[in-house]
Amino acid sequence: MSIVGYQSNVPKAQGGGLIANTQRELSVPSNQLNADMLHSPGRNIYAVINENIVIGKDIRLRSRSGRKEIAGWQLSLPAPINKNQQGEHTGTLLSRQGKPFYYAIDDDGRVFVSGIFNDPEDEIIFNVNPYVAELPLKFRPFSGGIFVLSPDVIERDEIEESEPVLVRRTRVPSTL
């Protein structure tokens, strides 16, 4: 058995200090969610690490109308930085009852989902594979156009209801 590891020099900021990792937790506003989908209260969070690495954290979606089959554009997340020539960023999601749902994220961050619910109360556990997003973060809302979110610290009372909401900003200490 062999153990492989990697250690690099600790990165330094331009001013000479150490670079600290950051994490922002954002929620999905209503204009970035299909009108027929509903998120569970308090379960509407994804994280952005170091301003542009997107990870699903705790988003749960279900059909508002109780329809069994969903297909098409259901959600908007930040647009990926690499425009994929072979297709979208894809993967499989599971519902709370274990049903598979398939997703694809296109170059604009539009998330297309397809699958079938067995129960109107079942929810998709929306943990997408991590990806690197374009900076500044860009979203394609259902109302049209493109929304851009600055990487600067945003306070809750400075943003409109339709914008992604900063839940928490955390500095993650370096382990080196």
Steps between C-alpha positions, in 0.01 A plus 500: 500500500631845419393839622519792263477862608568848376630801685566835342635823632248704694359761256567864584278796418646799314537691827704215649227345720362150468206434271192379688230282349148643506154352481176679413168329544236622256132423468309459175252790456159444345600650162764226461256215568239358262155625604377140523775404748507568871795484737466375855515778761855545622627252240600738226876542548805446282858604573755696299858425611775756426248708303450257210489129597132406518384209715149384576448522873134462593248562224186288491246545224154355441216560260264778606213356293552139607583388146686172486740559212732798463719585204670820390650812653426491875768716668775755430843479662817700423625452141797261470833649392583226251264495209468129435525414131377143551191590699398620840620418851287196580421268786240307693301625798289293736168580661433435868330177392801393293363577151768610249476839330745603229637852468705702253641850555543697178748780423266762654452311829149383411437167671284257304352214702301195397346222703181362653368545855312210661345722766391868480685567829830351378791744452811500283813532713683747280871436555667570165861407432735789587608724212691823441277798419572804287597818689317714576223247567239512223148360510224466240171572684168368367390861443769538230829684475812427703553583867858562625598458866814683613753304708504783757345447841126566474280584794139375513340846501699613193344251262160457344280199570561363149878484548692208655518557875825474691429276796846480651858582402763288672876521491646151504843489668787349309603152613866560415 
